[in-house]
Amino acid sequence: MRLAINFLKMKHIKILGTGCPKCKKTTALVEEAVKEAGVEATIEKVEDIMEIMKYNVLSTPVLVIDEKVTIKGRIPSKSEVIELLNG
């Protein structure tokens, strides 16, 4: 039962982008934010353009948390990501 509860609390994060410098910076920033926030999360980089198009976004990077697009087309601040993770 305890494992099931922890699994439910785990965040599933995707960074959508084609591998550009902004996308790489966003990935590094999200990794730092997850560590600082002490949140359990999986982080997945999605670079396949067909997969990115499924989210109906035109500009990258895109931050998706638990299948919800939270930020698109810009690099977020670390504090902004931490707030989204804790929210």
TORVEXLUM-346573 format. One record per residue (C-alpha): x, y, z. Coordinates in pm, whole numbers, plus 50000, padded with zeros to 5 digits. Example, Ala and Ser with C-alpha at 12.3 -4.5 7.8 and 13.67 -1.06 7.14 Angstrom:
2
512304955050780/513674989450714/
END
This chain:
87
500005000050000/502825023950082/504395019749738/501085027749570/500785060149767/504325070749674/503675062449309/500585084549309/502625113849441/505335109949178/505285136948911/505675128048546/507525155848367/508175159247996/510305185547828/509255188847466/511805202747224/514005194346931/517275196147122/517935233347079/519965252647342/516755265747506/515425230347540/518705217947690/518755246947937/515135239748035/515975203048093/518905211848321/516805237448507/513945212648562/516395186448692/517775211948942/514265222649047/513185186749110/516215180949333/515725213649523/512005207549573/512625172149696/509885159349467/509835124249328/509575127148951/510375110848624/511815134348363/511475125847997/512925145247705/510685143647398/512445153547075/510255135846819/508355162846631/505335140146575/505085133746949/505475171147025/502675179346780/500275157946985/500395185147251/499195211747004/502085235847068/503925256646812/506995268547000/509445250747226/510585243847488/507395230647647/507095218448004/504455191848063/503695180548418/501375150948465/500215154448102/499275191148147/501105217547939/502295242448200/504835264048013/505445267947642/507785287647421/510145300247692/512635290047956/510965291148297/512665303048613/513685276648865/511335291349126/508455289248876/509145252348815/509365245449190/506005262749239/504435241448964/505885209749116/504535217849461/501155230049335/
END
